[in-house]
Amino acid sequence: MGKTAIIIPARYGSSRLEGKPLIKVLDKPIIQWVWEKAKRCTKADMVIVATDDKRIYDAVKTFGGDVEMTSTEHKSGSDRIAEVALKHPEINVIVNLQGDEPLISLDDINAVIDGIKNDETVDISTLVREIKDEDEANNPNLVKCVFDINHYALYFSRSKIPFERNSGLSKIYGHLGIYGYRKESLLKMTKLPQTNLEKAESLEQLRALQSGMRIKVAVTENVPVGIDTIEDLEHFKQLVER
């Protein structure tokens, strides 16, 4: 067995919150909050920030984190972490942890790692949560997921799935953007051409599904606080100040 690494892709540019990883809350940049949470995960052997920005690189070095520079040409976080993974032959399980979710629970990170380690047939693992609010169910920015009785993903969509012709018979699940990868599966996926479903929905995980890869889904009751807007940032500040 090789090592398990949590890799945190971080870029400076953001259409809604420029320079997000370096915004300070209680004198710590957001990327440090995420890195410190990841370091507390006992099932991971390594935590690495992957960035293409010198400012983020320098900030991570300042607080003592491991960080690696990557190409500026990557179109997704998966491509960025794949570049880092290729440099580390000792790594065989990778968690792609978003750099804007400092409040994600350790239990959820562990569940993603277990999804890979406990099932040799799995290529990718991820998380979902039950959606109980109708507005959330119809929000295209919250990706929905359906999975089979063994918790293997069947489909992801920005639409509300399943369509409830007969209401009350099925739960609606929202996808959380954390992934675990078997290393060879990550490298395979990032080399595959985009599929028609991926392009239609703008969802990278559909490339993996449509190409026959298996995605294991764990259900969590936690709703992580992602930081995408000024309002999200203020909410996070209020939570940590308490």
C-alpha positions as YAML, in Angstrom:
chain: A
units: angstrom
residues:
- id: 1
  name: MET
  ca: [0.00, 0.00, 0.00]
- id: 2
  name: GLY
  ca: [1.24, 3.44, -0.93]
- id: 3
  name: LYS
  ca: [0.52, 6.70, 0.81]
- id: 4
  name: THR
  ca: [-2.71, 8.68, 1.00]
- id: 5
  name: ALA
  ca: [-2.41, 12.35, 0.12]
- id: 6
  name: ILE
  ca: [-4.86, 15.20, 0.50]
- id: 7
  name: ILE
  ca: [-4.16, 17.64, -2.31]
- id: 8
  name: ILE
  ca: [-5.77, 21.08, -2.15]
- id: 9
  name: PRO
  ca: [-5.97, 22.88, -5.52]
- id: 10
  name: ALA
  ca: [-5.87, 26.65, -5.05]
- id: 11
  name: ARG
  ca: [-5.95, 29.44, -7.60]
- id: 12
  name: TYR
  ca: [-6.04, 33.18, -7.14]
- id: 13
  name: GLY
  ca: [-8.60, 34.04, -9.79]
- id: 14
  name: SER
  ca: [-12.28, 33.76, -8.91]
- id: 15
  name: SER
  ca: [-15.19, 35.35, -10.72]
- id: 16
  name: ARG
  ca: [-17.05, 36.01, -7.47]
- id: 17
  name: LEU
  ca: [-14.31, 36.43, -4.86]
- id: 18
  name: GLU
  ca: [-10.90, 37.44, -6.24]
- id: 19
  name: GLY
  ca: [-7.90, 36.20, -4.26]
- id: 20
  name: LYS
  ca: [-10.10, 34.00, -2.09]
- id: 21
  name: PRO
  ca: [-7.36, 31.66, -0.75]
- id: 22
  name: LEU
  ca: [-5.45, 34.62, 0.70]
- id: 23
  name: ILE
  ca: [-8.36, 36.43, 2.38]
- id: 24
  name: LYS
  ca: [-7.62, 36.47, 6.10]
- id: 25
  name: VAL
  ca: [-10.03, 35.45, 8.84]
- id: 26
  name: LEU
  ca: [-8.73, 35.90, 12.39]
- id: 27
  name: ASP
  ca: [-5.29, 36.62, 10.91]
- id: 28
  name: LYS
  ca: [-5.15, 33.35, 8.92]
- id: 29
  name: PRO
  ca: [-5.69, 33.07, 5.16]
- id: 30
  name: ILE
  ca: [-8.53, 30.76, 4.12]
- id: 31
  name: ILE
  ca: [-6.06, 28.33, 2.54]
- id: 32
  name: GLN
  ca: [-4.42, 27.93, 5.95]
- id: 33
  name: TRP
  ca: [-7.75, 27.10, 7.59]
- id: 34
  name: VAL
  ca: [-8.30, 24.35, 5.00]
- id: 35
  name: TRP
  ca: [-4.71, 23.05, 5.26]
- id: 36
  name: GLU
  ca: [-4.90, 22.87, 9.05]
- id: 37
  name: LYS
  ca: [-8.17, 20.92, 8.88]
- id: 38
  name: ALA
  ca: [-6.62, 18.47, 6.40]
- id: 39
  name: LYS
  ca: [-3.54, 18.00, 8.60]
- id: 40
  name: ARG
  ca: [-5.80, 16.75, 11.39]
- id: 41
  name: CYS
  ca: [-6.97, 13.84, 9.23]
- id: 42
  name: THR
  ca: [-5.28, 10.74, 10.67]
- id: 43
  name: LYS
  ca: [-6.04, 8.63, 7.59]
- id: 44
  name: ALA
  ca: [-3.91, 10.87, 5.36]
- id: 45
  name: ASP
  ca: [-0.12, 10.68, 5.23]
- id: 46
  name: MET
  ca: [0.49, 13.94, 3.34]
- id: 47
  name: VAL
  ca: [-1.20, 17.28, 2.70]
- id: 48
  name: ILE
  ca: [-0.09, 19.33, -0.31]
- id: 49
  name: VAL
  ca: [-1.41, 22.61, -1.70]
- id: 50
  name: ALA
  ca: [-1.29, 22.73, -5.52]
- id: 51
  name: THR
  ca: [-1.28, 26.21, -7.03]
- id: 52
  name: ASP
  ca: [-0.20, 28.15, -10.11]
- id: 53
  name: ASP
  ca: [0.11, 31.45, -8.23]
- id: 54
  name: LYS
  ca: [3.32, 32.65, -6.54]
- id: 55
  name: ARG
  ca: [1.35, 34.64, -3.96]
- id: 56
  name: ILE
  ca: [-0.45, 31.53, -2.75]
- id: 57
  name: TYR
  ca: [2.79, 29.53, -2.88]
- id: 58
  name: ASP
  ca: [4.54, 32.08, -0.68]
- id: 59
  name: ALA
  ca: [1.64, 32.28, 1.77]
- id: 60
  name: VAL
  ca: [1.58, 28.49, 2.27]
- id: 61
  name: LYS
  ca: [5.35, 28.44, 2.77]
- id: 62
  name: THR
  ca: [4.99, 31.21, 5.36]
- id: 63
  name: PHE
  ca: [2.66, 29.17, 7.56]
- id: 64
  name: GLY
  ca: [4.77, 26.03, 7.12]
- id: 65
  name: GLY
  ca: [2.63, 24.09, 4.67]
- id: 66
  name: ASP
  ca: [3.73, 21.84, 1.82]
- id: 67
  name: VAL
  ca: [2.98, 23.46, -1.53]
- id: 68
  name: GLU
  ca: [3.88, 22.78, -5.16]
- id: 69
  name: MET
  ca: [3.69, 25.02, -8.20]
- id: 70
  name: THR
  ca: [1.70, 23.68, -11.16]
- id: 71
  name: SER
  ca: [1.01, 24.71, -14.72]
- id: 72
  name: THR
  ca: [-1.17, 27.74, -15.45]
- id: 73
  name: GLU
  ca: [-2.81, 25.82, -18.32]
- id: 74
  name: HIS
  ca: [-4.98, 23.48, -16.23]
- id: 75
  name: LYS
  ca: [-8.72, 23.74, -16.82]
- id: 76
  name: SER
  ca: [-9.79, 21.94, -13.64]
- id: 77
  name: GLY
  ca: [-8.70, 21.06, -10.13]
- id: 78
  name: SER
  ca: [-8.42, 17.41, -11.18]
- id: 79
  name: ASP
  ca: [-5.81, 18.30, -13.80]
- id: 80
  name: ARG
  ca: [-3.89, 20.31, -11.22]
- id: 81
  name: ILE
  ca: [-3.78, 17.52, -8.62]
- id: 82
  name: ALA
  ca: [-2.89, 14.96, -11.29]
- id: 83
  name: GLU
  ca: [0.25, 16.97, -12.09]
- id: 84
  name: VAL
  ca: [1.25, 16.82, -8.42]
- id: 85
  name: ALA
  ca: [0.39, 13.12, -8.12]
- id: 86
  name: LEU
  ca: [2.65, 12.28, -11.06]
- id: 87
  name: LYS
  ca: [5.62, 13.68, -9.12]
- id: 88
  name: HIS
  ca: [5.01, 11.35, -6.17]
- id: 89
  name: PRO
  ca: [5.36, 7.62, -6.92]
- id: 90
  name: GLU
  ca: [4.71, 6.89, -3.24]
- id: 91
  name: ILE
  ca: [1.11, 8.16, -3.45]
- id: 92
  name: ASN
  ca: [-1.67, 5.77, -4.45]
- id: 93
  name: VAL
  ca: [-4.80, 7.39, -2.94]
- id: 94
  name: ILE
  ca: [-5.60, 11.07, -3.46]
- id: 95
  name: VAL
  ca: [-8.26, 13.28, -1.93]
- id: 96
  name: ASN
  ca: [-9.17, 16.39, -3.89]
- id: 97
  name: LEU
  ca: [-10.19, 18.81, -1.11]
- id: 98
  name: GLN
  ca: [-11.59, 22.15, -2.21]
- id: 99
  name: GLY
  ca: [-9.60, 25.11, -0.95]
- id: 100
  name: ASP
  ca: [-12.73, 27.06, -0.02]
- id: 101
  name: GLU
  ca: [-14.34, 24.64, 2.46]
- id: 102
  name: PRO
  ca: [-12.53, 25.17, 5.76]
- id: 103
  name: LEU
  ca: [-15.42, 23.77, 7.80]
- id: 104
  name: ILE
  ca: [-15.61, 20.36, 6.15]
- id: 105
  name: SER
  ca: [-15.70, 17.66, 8.82]
- id: 106
  name: LEU
  ca: [-12.91, 15.15, 9.39]
- id: 107
  name: ASP
  ca: [-15.53, 12.39, 9.33]
- id: 108
  name: ASP
  ca: [-16.45, 13.37, 5.77]
- id: 109
  name: ILE
  ca: [-12.82, 13.40, 4.62]
- id: 110
  name: ASN
  ca: [-12.36, 9.97, 6.22]
- id: 111
  name: ALA
  ca: [-15.51, 8.65, 4.49]
- id: 112
  name: VAL
  ca: [-14.08, 9.64, 1.10]
- id: 113
  name: ILE
  ca: [-10.79, 7.88, 1.89]
- id: 114
  name: ASP
  ca: [-12.64, 4.77, 3.09]
- id: 115
  name: GLY
  ca: [-14.69, 4.75, -0.11]
- id: 116
  name: ILE
  ca: [-11.51, 4.06, -2.05]
- id: 117
  name: LYS
  ca: [-9.63, 1.88, 0.42]
- id: 118
  name: ASN
  ca: [-12.52, -0.42, 1.34]
- id: 119
  name: ASP
  ca: [-13.56, -1.36, -2.20]
- id: 120
  name: GLU
  ca: [-10.99, -2.45, -4.78]
- id: 121
  name: THR
  ca: [-13.50, -2.02, -7.63]
- id: 122
  name: VAL
  ca: [-13.91, 1.72, -6.99]
- id: 123
  name: ASP
  ca: [-12.14, 4.36, -9.09]
- id: 124
  name: ILE
  ca: [-13.51, 7.47, -7.40]
- id: 125
  name: SER
  ca: [-15.35, 8.23, -4.17]
- id: 126
  name: THR
  ca: [-17.41, 11.25, -3.18]
- id: 127
  name: LEU
  ca: [-20.12, 12.56, -0.86]
- id: 128
  name: VAL
  ca: [-23.79, 13.49, -1.10]
- id: 129
  name: ARG
  ca: [-26.33, 14.90, 1.33]
- id: 130
  name: GLU
  ca: [-30.10, 14.74, 1.36]
- id: 131
  name: ILE
  ca: [-31.83, 17.84, 0.01]
- id: 132
  name: LYS
  ca: [-34.94, 18.80, 1.92]
- id: 133
  name: ASP
  ca: [-35.50, 22.27, 0.49]
- id: 134
  name: GLU
  ca: [-37.37, 22.57, -2.82]
- id: 135
  name: ASP
  ca: [-35.42, 25.65, -3.91]
- id: 136
  name: GLU
  ca: [-32.15, 23.76, -3.41]
- id: 137
  name: ALA
  ca: [-33.51, 20.80, -5.37]
- id: 138
  name: ASN
  ca: [-34.27, 23.06, -8.31]
- id: 139
  name: ASN
  ca: [-31.05, 25.09, -8.12]
- id: 140
  name: PRO
  ca: [-28.76, 24.17, -11.06]
- id: 141
  name: ASN
  ca: [-25.70, 25.29, -9.07]
- id: 142
  name: LEU
  ca: [-26.32, 22.44, -6.60]
- id: 143
  name: VAL
  ca: [-25.53, 19.24, -8.48]
- id: 144
  name: LYS
  ca: [-27.83, 16.30, -7.82]
- id: 145
  name: CYS
  ca: [-26.84, 12.62, -7.73]
- id: 146
  name: VAL
  ca: [-28.66, 9.31, -7.98]
- id: 147
  name: PHE
  ca: [-27.00, 6.05, -6.98]
- id: 148
  name: ASP
  ca: [-27.80, 2.35, -6.85]
- id: 149
  name: ILE
  ca: [-28.54, 0.15, -3.81]
- id: 150
  name: ASN
  ca: [-24.81, -0.45, -3.34]
- id: 151
  name: HIS
  ca: [-24.05, 3.29, -3.38]
- id: 152
  name: TYR
  ca: [-22.44, 3.39, -6.81]
- id: 153
  name: ALA
  ca: [-23.29, 6.59, -8.68]
- id: 154
  name: LEU
  ca: [-25.70, 6.23, -11.60]
- id: 155
  name: TYR
  ca: [-25.79, 9.87, -12.73]
- id: 156
  name: PHE
  ca: [-25.07, 13.46, -11.72]
- id: 157
  name: SER
  ca: [-27.11, 16.37, -13.01]
- id: 158
  name: ARG
  ca: [-27.83, 20.04, -12.55]
- id: 159
  name: SER
  ca: [-31.48, 19.13, -13.03]
- id: 160
  name: LYS
  ca: [-33.65, 17.77, -10.24]
- id: 161
  name: ILE
  ca: [-33.26, 13.99, -10.37]
- id: 162
  name: PRO
  ca: [-35.13, 11.76, -10.08]
- id: 163
  name: PHE
  ca: [-38.14, 13.44, -11.66]
- id: 164
  name: GLU
  ca: [-40.96, 12.94, -9.16]
- id: 165
  name: ARG
  ca: [-43.92, 11.76, -11.18]
- id: 166
  name: ASN
  ca: [-45.01, 10.00, -7.99]
- id: 167
  name: SER
  ca: [-43.90, 12.23, -5.13]
- id: 168
  name: GLY
  ca: [-42.58, 11.00, -1.81]
- id: 169
  name: LEU
  ca: [-41.09, 7.77, -3.14]
- id: 170
  name: SER
  ca: [-37.48, 8.87, -3.45]
- id: 171
  name: LYS
  ca: [-35.10, 11.24, -1.72]
- id: 172
  name: ILE
  ca: [-33.18, 13.94, -3.58]
- id: 173
  name: TYR
  ca: [-29.44, 14.06, -2.93]
- id: 174
  name: GLY
  ca: [-27.06, 16.96, -3.52]
- id: 175
  name: HIS
  ca: [-23.43, 16.35, -4.44]
- id: 176
  name: LEU
  ca: [-20.59, 17.74, -2.33]
- id: 177
  name: GLY
  ca: [-17.43, 18.64, -4.25]
- id: 178
  name: ILE
  ca: [-14.87, 16.45, -2.52]
- id: 179
  name: TYR
  ca: [-13.39, 13.45, -4.33]
- id: 180
  name: GLY
  ca: [-11.17, 10.52, -3.52]
- id: 181
  name: TYR
  ca: [-9.23, 8.91, -6.36]
- id: 182
  name: ARG
  ca: [-7.23, 5.80, -6.90]
- id: 183
  name: LYS
  ca: [-4.10, 7.30, -8.48]
- id: 184
  name: GLU
  ca: [-4.30, 5.33, -11.70]
- id: 185
  name: SER
  ca: [-7.97, 6.29, -12.04]
- id: 186
  name: LEU
  ca: [-7.21, 9.99, -11.64]
- id: 187
  name: LEU
  ca: [-4.48, 9.84, -14.27]
- id: 188
  name: LYS
  ca: [-6.76, 7.89, -16.61]
- id: 189
  name: MET
  ca: [-9.68, 10.30, -16.20]
- id: 190
  name: THR
  ca: [-7.61, 13.43, -16.81]
- id: 191
  name: LYS
  ca: [-6.30, 11.97, -20.08]
- id: 192
  name: LEU
  ca: [-9.73, 11.00, -21.42]
- id: 193
  name: PRO
  ca: [-11.44, 13.33, -23.91]
- id: 194
  name: GLN
  ca: [-14.48, 15.24, -22.71]
- id: 195
  name: THR
  ca: [-17.73, 13.38, -23.29]
- id: 196
  name: ASN
  ca: [-20.99, 14.78, -24.62]
- id: 197
  name: LEU
  ca: [-22.69, 14.51, -21.21]
- id: 198
  name: GLU
  ca: [-19.82, 16.29, -19.48]
- id: 199
  name: LYS
  ca: [-20.02, 19.13, -21.99]
- id: 200
  name: ALA
  ca: [-23.82, 19.33, -21.73]
- id: 201
  name: GLU
  ca: [-23.90, 19.56, -17.93]
- id: 202
  name: SER
  ca: [-20.41, 21.03, -17.33]
- id: 203
  name: LEU
  ca: [-19.72, 18.23, -14.84]
- id: 204
  name: GLU
  ca: [-16.33, 16.55, -15.01]
- id: 205
  name: GLN
  ca: [-17.47, 13.45, -13.10]
- id: 206
  name: LEU
  ca: [-19.75, 12.52, -16.00]
- id: 207
  name: ARG
  ca: [-16.64, 11.89, -18.11]
- id: 208
  name: ALA
  ca: [-15.63, 9.23, -15.62]
- id: 209
  name: LEU
  ca: [-19.10, 7.66, -15.45]
- id: 210
  name: GLN
  ca: [-19.62, 7.68, -19.19]
- id: 211
  name: SER
  ca: [-16.22, 6.04, -19.64]
- id: 212
  name: GLY
  ca: [-17.17, 3.13, -17.37]
- id: 213
  name: MET
  ca: [-15.43, 4.22, -14.18]
- id: 214
  name: ARG
  ca: [-17.06, 3.43, -10.83]
- id: 215
  name: ILE
  ca: [-17.87, 6.19, -8.36]
- id: 216
  name: LYS
  ca: [-18.74, 5.22, -4.78]
- id: 217
  name: VAL
  ca: [-21.06, 7.56, -2.91]
- id: 218
  name: ALA
  ca: [-21.22, 8.08, 0.85]
- id: 219
  name: VAL
  ca: [-24.12, 9.96, 2.44]
- id: 220
  name: THR
  ca: [-23.39, 12.62, 5.03]
- id: 221
  name: GLU
  ca: [-25.68, 14.72, 7.18]
- id: 222
  name: ASN
  ca: [-23.17, 17.57, 7.24]
- id: 223
  name: VAL
  ca: [-23.59, 20.63, 5.07]
- id: 224
  name: PRO
  ca: [-20.13, 22.20, 4.63]
- id: 225
  name: VAL
  ca: [-19.89, 25.98, 4.42]
- id: 226
  name: GLY
  ca: [-18.22, 26.78, 1.11]
- id: 227
  name: ILE
  ca: [-16.86, 30.29, 0.56]
- id: 228
  name: ASP
  ca: [-17.87, 31.56, -2.87]
- id: 229
  name: THR
  ca: [-19.23, 35.02, -2.13]
- id: 230
  name: ILE
  ca: [-18.79, 37.95, 0.24]
- id: 231
  name: GLU
  ca: [-21.88, 36.71, 2.10]
- id: 232
  name: ASP
  ca: [-20.31, 33.26, 2.53]
- id: 233
  name: LEU
  ca: [-17.14, 34.90, 3.83]
- id: 234
  name: GLU
  ca: [-19.06, 36.93, 6.42]
- id: 235
  name: HIS
  ca: [-20.92, 33.80, 7.51]
- id: 236
  name: PHE
  ca: [-17.62, 31.95, 7.99]
- id: 237
  name: LYS
  ca: [-16.20, 34.86, 9.99]
- id: 238
  name: GLN
  ca: [-19.22, 34.81, 12.28]
- id: 239
  name: LEU
  ca: [-18.89, 31.06, 12.84]
- id: 240
  name: VAL
  ca: [-15.21, 31.10, 13.76]
- id: 241
  name: GLU
  ca: [-15.55, 34.20, 15.92]
- id: 242
  name: ARG
  ca: [-18.06, 32.32, 18.06]
...
